[in-house]
Amino acid sequence: MSQEIATARQMWWLLEPIHAVLYYAPVAFDHAQRLGYRVETRWPSYFAWRAAPLGAVDADTVTTAFYSFDPHMVAEHIPAAWNTATPQQILTARLSAIDHFYRDTPAQLPQAAALARRAAEAADVHDRPLAAANTAQPWPDEPHLVLWQAATILREHRGDGHLTALRDHDLDPVESLVSFASVGAAPPEVFTSRGWSQQQWDAARERLRTRGLIDESGQATDTGHQVRAAVEHRTDELAATPWRALGADTATLAALLRPVLDKAVGAGVLPTRSTLGIGMRFTRP
């Protein structure tokens, strides 16, 4: 693995959990409930929080941008989310939730925030809808909020690139999850959160088996492992531009992020098994 690829992946491991507390922290659910969203599960607020930068878009737009969710699941939440609160109200509430979560983080936040912002502003967001939508949001003033917004732009920049890599390797939304499960990223039951039926999952497994990517048991073949490795390598390549621009300061940022990462992980709200496929690397980047 080249140093550039290794750096892109390491920074993902560091930044993903810093961003992801939005979807799991009790304070975020509190804010969502105040807006009027149901909080029995995380999905009403998840779709609201993550899609709000796009504006009051329709379900097809969110389905395309999110990719791995069953369209019927998306349609359960979008566009209904905009009837509960406007995208601007949601954006204001999500920053308030993040403010409550990170405001007392013991870190050299101004320096970390400045470096992360430099990296985020170097990201090419052409044809990357979620990264572009988050880049279009005004920067907050407080360093912990600047850092979180930069982390959000960078993780969506990587995520948009990941979808390009999946499409380039002819993996449709459900196939992308089946192939991810086949290499042990997480047990198949974890991926059921994306809303696909057992029939759809089984059909995707059969398509991948026919292509020689998985075997009868659902485990990746050598070819399947090669395809997934190629997808991840291409994802890292497409995510490398911000870190190339930041150069040697990337290592400084990585060190400065440790207290923020410890805050995110130490809260105990993040899952150790998820569709992110990084599992316990949340705690050992």
PASEBA-1860 file (N, C-alpha, C; in nm, 3 decimals):
! residues 285
1> MSQEIATA> 0.085/-0.119/0.000/0.000/0.000/0.000/0.089/0.125/0.000 ~ 0.063/0.216/-0.093/0.142/0.337/-0.098/0.114/0.425/0.023 ~ 0.206/0.516/0.051/0.189/0.606/0.165/0.066/0.695/0.146 ~ 0.041/0.739/0.024/-0.075/0.824/-0.003/-0.206/0.751/0.026 ~ -0.213/0.626/-0.017/-0.332/0.546/0.009/-0.346/0.520/0.158 ~ -0.237/0.486/0.225/-0.241/0.461/0.368/-0.287/0.584/0.445 ~ -0.241/0.702/0.402/-0.281/0.826/0.469/-0.429/0.852/0.452 ~ -0.479/0.834/0.330/-0.622/0.856/0.306/-0.707/0.765/0.392
9> RQMWWLLE> -0.664/0.641/0.406/-0.742/0.547/0.487/-0.731/0.578/0.636 ~ -0.611/0.614/0.681/-0.595/0.647/0.822/-0.681/0.768/0.860 ~ -0.685/0.868/0.774/-0.763/0.988/0.806/-0.912/0.958/0.805 ~ -0.954/0.865/0.723/-1.094/0.820/0.729/-1.124/0.757/0.864 ~ -1.037/0.668/0.909/-1.059/0.602/1.038/-1.066/0.704/1.151 ~ -0.988/0.810/1.141/-0.988/0.911/1.246/-1.113/1.000/1.239 ~ -1.153/1.037/1.119/-1.260/1.136/1.104/-1.399/1.077/1.105 ~ -1.415/0.954/1.059/-1.549/0.894/1.051/-1.620/0.893/1.186
17> PIHAVLYY> -1.558/0.844/1.294/-1.629/0.845/1.421/-1.655/0.985/1.474 ~ -1.567/1.080/1.444/-1.589/1.218/1.488/-1.716/1.273/1.426 ~ -1.737/1.243/1.300/-1.862/1.283/1.234/-1.982/1.203/1.283 ~ -1.965/1.071/1.297/-2.078/0.979/1.311/-2.152/0.991/1.443 ~ -2.097/1.060/1.543/-2.172/1.075/1.668/-2.306/1.143/1.644 ~ -2.319/1.219/1.535/-2.446/1.284/1.503/-2.560/1.184/1.494 ~ -2.531/1.062/1.451/-2.636/0.962/1.429/-2.663/0.874/1.550 ~ -2.582/0.888/1.656/-2.593/0.797/1.769/-2.601/0.865/1.906
25> APVAFDHA> -2.552/0.986/1.919/-2.542/1.049/2.050/-2.680/1.086/2.104 ~ -2.706/1.061/2.232/-2.835/1.098/2.292/-2.870/1.244/2.271 ~ -2.771/1.333/2.277/-2.801/1.474/2.260/-2.855/1.502/2.120 ~ -2.811/1.427/2.020/-2.863/1.445/1.885/-3.008/1.398/1.877 ~ -3.039/1.287/1.944/-3.179/1.242/1.947/-3.267/1.342/2.021 ~ -3.213/1.404/2.126/-3.289/1.506/2.197/-3.324/1.622/2.105 ~ -3.227/1.665/2.028/-3.252/1.776/1.935/-3.350/1.734/1.825 ~ -3.337/1.611/1.778/-3.429/1.563/1.675/-3.572/1.558/1.728
33> QRLGYRVE> -3.586/1.512/1.851/-3.719/1.503/1.911/-3.781/1.642/1.927 ~ -3.699/1.739/1.962/-3.751/1.876/1.974/-3.801/1.929/1.840 ~ -3.737/1.885/1.733/-3.784/1.925/1.600/-3.913/1.855/1.561 ~ -3.942/1.743/1.628/-4.065/1.670/1.599/-4.045/1.533/1.537 ~ -3.920/1.486/1.529/-3.894/1.355/1.470/-3.911/1.244/1.573 ~ -3.956/1.129/1.527/-3.962/1.011/1.612/-3.820/0.965/1.640 ~ -3.797/0.915/1.760/-3.661/0.875/1.798/-3.657/0.731/1.850 ~ -3.764/0.653/1.823/-3.761/0.512/1.863/-3.650/0.437/1.791
41> TRWPSYFA> -3.623/0.478/1.668/-3.508/0.428/1.593/-3.429/0.548/1.544 ~ -3.310/0.524/1.493/-3.228/0.636/1.451/-3.260/0.686/1.311 ~ -3.344/0.615/1.236/-3.358/0.646/1.095/-3.429/0.777/1.064 ~ -3.537/0.816/1.134/-3.597/0.946/1.100/-3.498/1.061/1.113 ~ -3.421/1.061/1.221/-3.323/1.170/1.237/-3.204/1.151/1.144 ~ -3.162/1.027/1.119/-3.050/1.003/1.029/-3.077/1.065/0.892 ~ -3.194/1.033/0.834/-3.224/1.086/0.702/-3.236/1.238/0.704 ~ -3.292/1.292/0.810/-3.303/1.438/0.822/-3.165/1.502/0.834
49> WRAAPLGA> -3.084/1.452/0.930/-2.952/1.512/0.951/-2.866/1.506/0.825 ~ -2.862/1.389/0.763/-2.765/1.371/0.655/-2.811/1.433/0.523 ~ -2.941/1.433/0.499/-2.990/1.484/0.371/-3.016/1.634/0.372 ~ -3.025/1.696/0.488/-3.062/1.838/0.496/-2.972/1.930/0.413 ~ -2.840/1.906/0.405/-2.759/1.996/0.322/-2.801/1.999/0.175 ~ -2.868/1.893/0.129/-2.914/1.888/-0.010/-3.033/1.978/-0.034 ~ -3.099/2.024/0.073/-3.223/2.099/0.060/-3.342/2.006/0.062 ~ -3.459/2.059/0.034/-3.583/1.981/0.040/-3.600/1.898/-0.086
57> VDADTVTT> -3.510/1.803/-0.104/-3.507/1.722/-0.226/-3.603/1.604/-0.214 ~ -3.625/1.536/-0.326/-3.717/1.423/-0.327/-3.644/1.293/-0.293 ~ -3.722/1.185/-0.283/-3.666/1.056/-0.242/-3.568/1.002/-0.345 ~ -3.593/1.025/-0.472/-3.502/0.974/-0.574/-3.362/1.035/-0.560 ~ -3.357/1.164/-0.529/-3.228/1.230/-0.513/-3.151/1.171/-0.395 ~ -3.221/1.149/-0.284/-3.156/1.093/-0.166/-3.116/0.948/-0.190 ~ -3.200/0.872/-0.257/-3.167/0.733/-0.288/-3.038/0.725/-0.368 ~ -3.025/0.811/-0.467/-2.903/0.812/-0.549/-2.782/0.852/-0.466
65> AFYSFDPH> -2.798/0.954/-0.382/-2.685/1.003/-0.304/-2.643/0.906/-0.195 ~ -2.740/0.838/-0.132/-2.710/0.746/-0.022/-2.673/0.607/-0.074 ~ -2.727/0.567/-0.188/-2.692/0.449/-0.266/-2.726/0.315/-0.203 ~ -2.682/0.287/-0.082/-2.695/0.151/-0.029/-2.829/0.124/0.038 ~ -2.917/0.225/0.046/-3.047/0.205/0.108/-3.150/0.162/0.005 ~ -3.238/0.072/0.048/-3.350/0.034/-0.037/-3.435/0.158/-0.064 ~ -3.475/0.183/-0.189/-3.554/0.302/-0.221/-3.682/0.314/-0.140 ~ -3.745/0.200/-0.106/-3.867/0.206/-0.027/-3.839/0.258/0.114
73> MVAEHIPA> -3.722/0.225/0.168/-3.687/0.276/0.300/-3.664/0.427/0.294 ~ -3.597/0.472/0.190/-3.577/0.616/0.174/-3.711/0.687/0.166 ~ -3.804/0.629/0.087/-3.934/0.692/0.066/-4.017/0.699/0.193 ~ -3.984/0.616/0.292/-4.054/0.625/0.421/-4.020/0.754/0.494 ~ -3.904/0.812/0.463/-3.853/0.927/0.539/-3.839/1.055/0.457 ~ -3.823/1.040/0.327/-3.805/1.155/0.239/-3.913/1.148/0.131 ~ -3.990/1.257/0.107/-3.973/1.394/0.156/-4.046/1.427/0.287 ~ -4.100/1.326/0.355/-4.177/1.354/0.477/-4.094/1.431/0.580
81> AWNTATPQ> -3.963/1.409/0.580/-3.877/1.479/0.677/-3.894/1.629/0.669 ~ -3.918/1.682/0.549/-3.927/1.827/0.531/-4.062/1.881/0.579 ~ -4.158/1.793/0.603/-4.285/1.837/0.661/-4.273/1.858/0.812 ~ -4.174/1.793/0.872/-4.151/1.806/1.016/-4.067/1.930/1.047 ~ -3.963/1.951/0.969/-3.875/2.068/0.988/-3.813/2.102/0.853 ~ -3.781/2.227/0.834/-3.715/2.269/0.711/-3.569/2.226/0.715 ~ -3.508/2.211/0.598/-3.365/2.179/0.598/-3.282/2.278/0.680 ~ -3.314/2.406/0.676/-3.236/2.502/0.753/-3.254/2.481/0.903
89> QILTARLS> -3.375/2.451/0.946/-3.397/2.421/1.088/-3.318/2.297/1.130 ~ -3.311/2.200/1.043/-3.237/2.077/1.072/-3.088/2.105/1.081 ~ -3.037/2.183/0.987/-2.894/2.217/0.988/-2.857/2.294/1.114 ~ -2.944/2.385/1.156/-2.918/2.460/1.280/-2.919/2.366/1.400 ~ -3.014/2.273/1.403/-3.025/2.180/1.516/-2.908/2.083/1.520 ~ -2.860/2.039/1.405/-2.750/1.941/1.409/-2.622/2.008/1.459 ~ -2.599/2.134/1.423/-2.482/2.203/1.477/-2.497/2.227/1.627 ~ -2.620/2.253/1.671/-2.642/2.270/1.815/-2.613/2.140/1.889
97> AIDHFYRD> -2.655/2.028/1.833/-2.628/1.898/1.896/-2.478/1.871/1.903 ~ -2.408/1.901/1.794/-2.263/1.880/1.792/-2.194/1.975/1.889 ~ -2.244/2.098/1.901/-2.189/2.193/1.997/-2.198/2.136/2.138 ~ -2.312/2.081/2.174/-2.329/2.023/2.308/-2.237/1.903/2.329 ~ -2.216/1.826/2.224/-2.136/1.705/2.239/-1.987/1.735/2.253 ~ -1.935/1.828/2.173/-1.790/1.848/2.164/-1.738/1.973/2.235 ~ -1.824/2.055/2.290/-1.779/2.186/2.336/-1.672/2.180/2.446 ~ -1.670/2.073/2.526/-1.572/2.066/2.634/-1.458/1.969/2.602
105> TPAQLPQA> -1.434/1.943/2.473/-1.327/1.851/2.435/-1.190/1.912/2.467 ~ -1.109/1.841/2.544/-0.975/1.893/2.577/-0.879/1.868/2.461 ~ -0.858/1.969/2.379/-0.771/1.951/2.263/-0.723/2.087/2.216 ~ -0.621/2.083/2.130/-0.576/2.206/2.066/-0.668/2.231/1.946 ~ -0.793/2.263/1.978/-0.895/2.267/1.874/-0.873/2.373/1.768 ~ -0.830/2.495/1.802/-0.811/2.594/1.694/-0.715/2.546/1.584 ~ -0.603/2.486/1.625/-0.507/2.437/1.525/-0.564/2.319/1.447 ~ -0.628/2.226/1.517/-0.688/2.112/1.449/-0.796/2.157/1.353
113> AALARRAA> -0.880/2.251/1.396/-0.988/2.299/1.312/-0.934/2.368/1.187 ~ -0.830/2.448/1.204/-0.772/2.519/1.090/-0.715/2.421/0.988 ~ -0.646/2.318/1.034/-0.589/2.220/0.943/-0.697/2.138/0.874 ~ -0.797/2.096/0.950/-0.905/2.018/0.890/-0.981/2.101/0.787 ~ -1.001/2.229/0.817/-1.069/2.315/0.720/-0.987/2.329/0.593 ~ -0.856/2.344/0.606/-0.770/2.350/0.487/-0.787/2.226/0.401 ~ -0.789/2.111/0.465/-0.806/1.986/0.389/-0.943/1.982/0.323 ~ -1.048/2.020/0.395/-1.183/2.016/0.340/-1.197/2.112/0.223
121> EAADVHDR> -1.136/2.229/0.234/-1.147/2.327/0.126/-1.066/2.288/0.003 ~ -0.976/2.191/0.019/-0.898/2.141/-0.095/-0.970/2.027/-0.167 ~ -1.080/1.980/-0.113/-1.151/1.866/-0.172/-1.223/1.910/-0.300 ~ -1.206/1.831/-0.404/-1.277/1.853/-0.530/-1.417/1.793/-0.516 ~ -1.519/1.876/-0.518/-1.655/1.827/-0.494/-1.736/1.818/-0.623 ~ -1.670/1.830/-0.737/-1.740/1.813/-0.864/-1.796/1.671/-0.874 ~ -1.924/1.661/-0.907/-1.993/1.531/-0.917/-1.991/1.454/-0.786 ~ -1.983/1.525/-0.674/-1.990/1.462/-0.541/-2.100/1.537/-0.464
129> PLAAANTA> -2.224/1.492/-0.477/-2.337/1.573/-0.429/-2.338/1.599/-0.280 ~ -2.308/1.500/-0.197/-2.313/1.523/-0.053/-2.196/1.609/-0.006 ~ -2.079/1.587/-0.064/-1.966/1.672/-0.029/-1.991/1.816/-0.073 ~ -2.045/1.833/-0.193/-2.073/1.967/-0.243/-2.177/2.037/-0.158 ~ -2.280/1.966/-0.118/-2.387/2.027/-0.038/-2.335/2.070/0.098 ~ -2.247/1.992/0.158/-2.191/2.030/0.288/-2.088/2.141/0.273 ~ -2.015/2.143/0.163/-1.919/2.250/0.138/-1.990/2.384/0.122 ~ -2.112/2.380/0.071/-2.187/2.503/0.049/-2.240/2.566/0.177
137> QPWPDEPH> -2.234/2.492/0.288/-2.283/2.548/0.415/-2.183/2.649/0.471 ~ -2.231/2.755/0.535/-2.137/2.852/0.594/-2.056/2.788/0.706 ~ -1.932/2.831/0.719/-1.849/2.779/0.827/-1.892/2.840/0.959 ~ -1.906/2.760/1.063/-1.935/2.815/1.197/-1.811/2.884/1.253 ~ -1.828/2.948/1.366/-1.717/3.023/1.426/-1.635/2.939/1.524 ~ -1.702/2.859/1.603/-1.633/2.787/1.711/-1.545/2.676/1.653 ~ -1.421/2.661/1.704/-1.329/2.562/1.649/-1.384/2.419/1.649 ~ -1.455/2.377/1.755/-1.505/2.239/1.757/-1.611/2.217/1.650
145> LVLWQAAT> -1.685/2.324/1.615/-1.784/2.311/1.509/-1.718/2.316/1.371 ~ -1.615/2.398/1.357/-1.538/2.399/1.232/-1.477/2.262/1.207 ~ -1.421/2.203/1.311/-1.359/2.071/1.297/-1.463/1.967/1.256 ~ -1.580/1.970/1.321/-1.683/1.871/1.286/-1.732/1.892/1.143 ~ -1.751/2.018/1.102/-1.798/2.042/0.966/-1.694/1.997/0.864 ~ -1.567/2.022/0.893/-1.461/1.975/0.803/-1.462/1.823/0.795 ~ -1.477/1.757/0.911/-1.484/1.610/0.912/-1.601/1.561/0.829 ~ -1.712/1.633/0.836/-1.831/1.595/0.760/-1.808/1.609/0.611
153> ILREHRGD> -1.750/1.719/0.569/-1.719/1.737/0.427/-1.625/1.628/0.378 ~ -1.523/1.599/0.456/-1.423/1.501/0.413/-1.479/1.360/0.410 ~ -1.566/1.325/0.506/-1.623/1.190/0.502/-1.724/1.176/0.388 ~ -1.798/1.282/0.357/-1.892/1.275/0.244/-1.816/1.279/0.112 ~ -1.704/1.350/0.108/-1.618/1.348/-0.010/-1.569/1.207/-0.037 ~ -1.525/1.141/0.068/-1.482/1.002/0.052/-1.599/0.912/0.013 ~ -1.712/0.932/0.079/-1.828/0.850/0.050/-1.877/0.864/-0.092 ~ -1.882/0.986/-0.143/-1.921/1.006/-0.283/-1.824/0.934/-0.376
161> GHLTALRD> -1.695/0.941/-0.345/-1.597/0.870/-0.425/-1.615/0.719/-0.417 ~ -1.653/0.671/-0.300/-1.676/0.527/-0.283/-1.787/0.478/-0.374 ~ -1.892/0.558/-0.389/-2.001/0.520/-0.478/-1.952/0.512/-0.622 ~ -1.865/0.603/-0.661/-1.806/0.596/-0.794/-1.728/0.467/-0.811 ~ -1.651/0.429/-0.710/-1.572/0.306/-0.717/-1.663/0.183/-0.727 ~ -1.773/0.183/-0.652/-1.866/0.070/-0.660/-1.927/0.059/-0.799 ~ -1.969/0.171/-0.853/-2.029/0.169/-0.987/-1.927/0.126/-1.092 ~ -1.804/0.173/-1.078/-1.699/0.136/-1.173/-1.673/-0.014/-1.173
169> HDLDPVES> -1.703/-0.080/-1.060/-1.684/-0.225/-1.052/-1.817/-0.301/-1.061 ~ -1.918/-0.232/-1.115/-2.047/-0.295/-1.147/-2.114/-0.359/-1.026 ~ -2.108/-0.290/-0.913/-2.177/-0.336/-0.793/-2.294/-0.243/-0.766 ~ -2.415/-0.298/-0.781/-2.532/-0.215/-0.755/-2.549/-0.200/-0.603 ~ -2.648/-0.123/-0.557/-2.656/-0.095/-0.413/-2.660/-0.218/-0.324 ~ -2.747/-0.313/-0.354/-2.755/-0.430/-0.265/-2.635/-0.521/-0.285 ~ -2.585/-0.532/-0.408/-2.464/-0.611/-0.432/-2.345/-0.555/-0.356 ~ -2.339/-0.423/-0.343/-2.227/-0.364/-0.271/-2.227/-0.408/-0.126
177> LVSFASVG> -2.346/-0.423/-0.066/-2.354/-0.468/0.072/-2.326/-0.617/0.084 ~ -2.380/-0.696/-0.008/-2.355/-0.840/-0.005/-2.206/-0.869/-0.021 ~ -2.141/-0.798/-0.112/-1.998/-0.821/-0.132/-1.917/-0.774/-0.012 ~ -1.962/-0.667/0.053/-1.894/-0.618/0.172/-1.906/-0.719/0.285 ~ -2.025/-0.775/0.301/-2.043/-0.878/0.403/-1.960/-1.001/0.372 ~ -1.943/-1.031/0.244/-1.874/-1.154/0.204/-1.726/-1.152/0.241 ~ -1.669/-1.034/0.260/-1.527/-1.026/0.298/-1.512/-1.003/0.448 ~ -1.622/-1.016/0.523/-1.615/-1.007/0.667/-1.617/-0.868/0.725
185> AAPPEVFT> -1.663/-0.768/0.646/-1.670/-0.631/0.698/-1.765/-0.623/0.817 ~ -1.872/-0.698/0.812/-1.969/-0.709/0.921/-2.059/-0.827/0.889 ~ -2.124/-0.887/0.989/-2.216/-0.997/0.961/-2.331/-0.950/0.873 ~ -2.388/-1.039/0.790/-2.498/-0.999/0.702/-2.614/-0.932/0.775 ~ -2.642/-0.976/0.900/-2.756/-0.918/0.970/-2.737/-0.769/0.999 ~ -2.612/-0.724/1.008/-2.588/-0.582/1.031/-2.635/-0.499/0.911 ~ -2.622/-0.557/0.792/-2.657/-0.485/0.671/-2.807/-0.480/0.646 ~ -2.884/-0.554/0.722/-3.030/-0.548/0.703/-3.086/-0.412/0.741
193> SRGWSQQQ> -3.008/-0.331/0.812/-3.054/-0.197/0.848/-3.076/-0.110/0.726 ~ -3.026/-0.149/0.611/-3.043/-0.069/0.490/-3.176/-0.095/0.421 ~ -3.254/-0.188/0.474/-3.391/-0.201/0.428/-3.418/-0.304/0.319 ~ -3.316/-0.374/0.272/-3.337/-0.471/0.165/-3.404/-0.596/0.220 ~ -3.494/-0.654/0.143/-3.562/-0.776/0.185/-3.470/-0.896/0.169 ~ -3.506/-1.006/0.234/-3.427/-1.129/0.219/-3.426/-1.175/0.074 ~ -3.537/-1.157/0.005/-3.545/-1.196/-0.136/-3.447/-1.113/-0.220 ~ -3.441/-0.983/-0.193/-3.348/-0.898/-0.267/-3.203/-0.934/-0.235
201> WDAARERL> -3.177/-0.961/-0.107/-3.042/-1.001/-0.066/-3.001/-1.131/-0.135 ~ -3.091/-1.229/-0.134/-3.061/-1.358/-0.195/-3.039/-1.345/-0.346 ~ -3.118/-1.259/-0.410/-3.102/-1.238/-0.554/-2.966/-1.175/-0.585 ~ -2.925/-1.083/-0.501/-2.794/-1.020/-0.521/-2.682/-1.123/-0.499 ~ -2.698/-1.207/-0.397/-2.599/-1.312/-0.375/-2.587/-1.402/-0.496 ~ -2.700/-1.436/-0.557/-2.697/-1.523/-0.673/-2.627/-1.454/-0.791 ~ -2.652/-1.326/-0.809/-2.585/-1.253/-0.917/-2.434/-1.252/-0.895 ~ -2.392/-1.228/-0.770/-2.249/-1.228/-0.742/-2.188/-1.367/-0.753
209> RTRGLIDE> -2.266/-1.469/-0.715/-2.215/-1.605/-0.729/-2.196/-1.638/-0.877 ~ -2.290/-1.597/-0.961/-2.280/-1.621/-1.105/-2.158/-1.552/-1.164 ~ -2.123/-1.437/-1.109/-2.006/-1.363/-1.156/-1.876/-1.417/-1.096 ~ -1.886/-1.514/-1.006/-1.767/-1.573/-0.946/-1.708/-1.492/-0.832 ~ -1.789/-1.401/-0.773/-1.738/-1.316/-0.666/-1.761/-1.374/-0.528 ~ -1.861/-1.460/-0.512/-1.885/-1.528/-0.386/-1.913/-1.675/-0.413 ~ -1.896/-1.756/-0.308/-1.923/-1.899/-0.324/-2.064/-1.932/-0.273 ~ -2.095/-2.060/-0.269/-2.229/-2.103/-0.230/-2.265/-2.061/-0.087
217> SGQATDTG> -2.166/-2.047/-0.002/-2.191/-2.011/0.137/-2.201/-1.860/0.157 ~ -2.178/-1.782/0.051/-2.183/-1.637/0.063/-2.050/-1.572/0.095 ~ -1.943/-1.654/0.103/-1.811/-1.599/0.131/-1.743/-1.557/0.001 ~ -1.660/-1.455/0.009/-1.592/-1.406/-0.110/-1.494/-1.509/-0.164 ~ -1.493/-1.523/-0.295/-1.390/-1.602/-0.362/-1.264/-1.516/-0.373 ~ -1.160/-1.575/-0.429/-1.038/-1.496/-0.452/-1.069/-1.376/-0.541 ~ -1.152/-1.400/-0.643/-1.190/-1.290/-0.731/-1.271/-1.186/-0.656 ~ -1.360/-1.233/-0.568/-1.440/-1.141/-0.488/-1.355/-1.054/-0.397
225> HQVRAAVE> -1.255/-1.115/-0.336/-1.163/-1.038/-0.252/-1.086/-0.935/-0.336 ~ -1.047/-0.975/-0.455/-0.973/-0.883/-0.542/-1.060/-0.764/-0.582 ~ -1.187/-0.790/-0.612/-1.277/-0.681/-0.651/-1.298/-0.585/-0.534 ~ -1.322/-0.640/-0.413/-1.342/-0.552/-0.299/-1.215/-0.472/-0.268 ~ -1.100/-0.537/-0.280/-0.975/-0.464/-0.257/-0.958/-0.353/-0.360 ~ -0.998/-0.380/-0.484/-0.988/-0.278/-0.588/-1.084/-0.162/-0.560 ~ -1.203/-0.193/-0.510/-1.299/-0.088/-0.475/-1.242/0.001/-0.366 ~ -1.187/-0.061/-0.261/-1.134/0.018/-0.150/-1.012/0.098/-0.192
233> HRTDELAA> -0.929/0.039/-0.277/-0.811/0.110/-0.326/-0.852/0.231/-0.408 ~ -0.951/0.212/-0.495/-0.999/0.324/-0.576/-1.064/0.431/-0.489 ~ -1.135/0.389/-0.386/-1.194/0.484/-0.292/-1.086/0.568/-0.226 ~ -0.979/0.503/-0.182/-0.869/0.576/-0.120/-0.804/0.672/-0.219 ~ -0.787/0.628/-0.342/-0.729/0.717/-0.444/-0.815/0.842/-0.462 ~ -0.944/0.823/-0.469/-1.035/0.935/-0.491/-1.047/1.025/-0.368 ~ -1.007/0.973/-0.252/-1.013/1.051/-0.128/-0.882/1.119/-0.095 ~ -0.781/1.102/-0.178/-0.646/1.144/-0.140/-0.618/1.292/-0.161
241> TPWRALGA> -0.693/1.358/-0.248/-0.660/1.496/-0.284/-0.647/1.591/-0.164 ~ -0.742/1.590/-0.069/-0.727/1.682/0.044/-0.600/1.661/0.123 ~ -0.559/1.535/0.137/-0.440/1.505/0.218/-0.313/1.534/0.140 ~ -0.320/1.521/0.011/-0.207/1.562/-0.073/-0.186/1.713/-0.061 ~ -0.298/1.786/-0.058/-0.289/1.931/-0.045/-0.238/1.973/0.092 ~ -0.278/1.900/0.196/-0.235/1.935/0.331/-0.090/1.896/0.356 ~ -0.044/1.795/0.284/0.097/1.757/0.290/0.141/1.711/0.427 ~ 0.256/1.759/0.472/0.315/1.716/0.598/0.229/1.754/0.718
249> DTATLAAL> 0.143/1.853/0.701/0.056/1.892/0.811/-0.052/1.787/0.841 ~ -0.068/1.689/0.751/-0.164/1.582/0.776/-0.127/1.505/0.902 ~ 0.001/1.477/0.921/0.046/1.406/1.041/0.019/1.488/1.166 ~ 0.036/1.618/1.156/0.007/1.705/1.271/-0.141/1.698/1.304 ~ -0.226/1.706/1.201/-0.370/1.697/1.224/-0.406/1.564/1.287 ~ -0.350/1.455/1.238/-0.380/1.322/1.293/-0.351/1.318/1.442 ~ -0.240/1.376/1.483/-0.205/1.377/1.626/-0.301/1.465/1.705 ~ -0.340/1.577/1.649/-0.430/1.669/1.719/-0.571/1.614/1.732
257> LRPVLDKA> -0.607/1.522/1.643/-0.742/1.465/1.646/-0.762/1.365/1.758 ~ -0.656/1.315/1.816/-0.668/1.207/1.914/-0.764/1.241/2.029 ~ -0.754/1.358/2.093/-0.849/1.387/2.202/-0.994/1.394/2.155 ~ -1.015/1.442/2.032/-1.150/1.450/1.978/-1.202/1.309/1.949 ~ -1.117/1.225/1.893/-1.154/1.086/1.869/-1.184/1.015/2.001 ~ -1.101/1.040/2.102/-1.125/0.979/2.232/-1.260/1.023/2.289 ~ -1.296/1.149/2.267/-1.426/1.198/2.312/-1.539/1.123/2.241 ~ -1.527/1.107/2.109/-1.630/1.038/2.031/-1.643/0.893/2.073
265> VGAGVLPT> -1.530/0.824/2.082/-1.532/0.682/2.116/-1.565/0.661/2.263 ~ -1.509/0.747/2.350/-1.528/0.730/2.493/-1.670/0.751/2.539 ~ -1.752/0.817/2.457/-1.892/0.837/2.494/-1.970/0.706/2.492 ~ -1.917/0.607/2.424/-1.982/0.476/2.422/-2.107/0.468/2.338 ~ -2.126/0.561/2.245/-2.249/0.562/2.166/-2.229/0.501/2.028 ~ -2.106/0.484/1.984/-2.082/0.435/1.849/-2.085/0.282/1.846 ~ -2.142/0.224/1.742/-2.146/0.077/1.733/-2.009/0.021/1.701 ~ -1.979/-0.096/1.753/-1.854/-0.162/1.719/-1.867/-0.246/1.593
273> RSTLGIGM> -1.991/-0.273/1.553/-2.016/-0.341/1.426/-2.114/-0.253/1.348 ~ -2.076/-0.217/1.225/-2.162/-0.131/1.147/-2.136/-0.152/1.000 ~ -2.220/-0.090/0.916/-2.203/-0.098/0.771/-2.087/-0.014/0.723 ~ -2.023/0.059/0.814/-1.903/0.134/0.776/-1.786/0.042/0.750 ~ -1.790/-0.076/0.810/-1.685/-0.173/0.785/-1.554/-0.146/0.854 ~ -1.551/-0.055/0.953/-1.425/-0.029/1.021/-1.427/-0.077/1.164 ~ -1.543/-0.119/1.212/-1.555/-0.187/1.340/-1.472/-0.128/1.451 ~ -1.389/-0.212/1.512/-1.311/-0.169/1.626/-1.198/-0.074/1.589
281> RFTRP> -1.180/-0.048/1.460/-1.083/0.054/1.421/-1.127/0.192/1.468 ~ -1.255/0.204/1.510/-1.295/0.327/1.577/-1.200/0.357/1.694 ~ -1.159/0.252/1.761/-1.077/0.273/1.881/-0.928/0.251/1.854 ~ -0.897/0.194/1.739/-0.755/0.165/1.709/-0.723/0.206/1.567 ~ -0.729/0.335/1.534/-0.703/0.379/1.397/-0.555/0.363/1.361
END
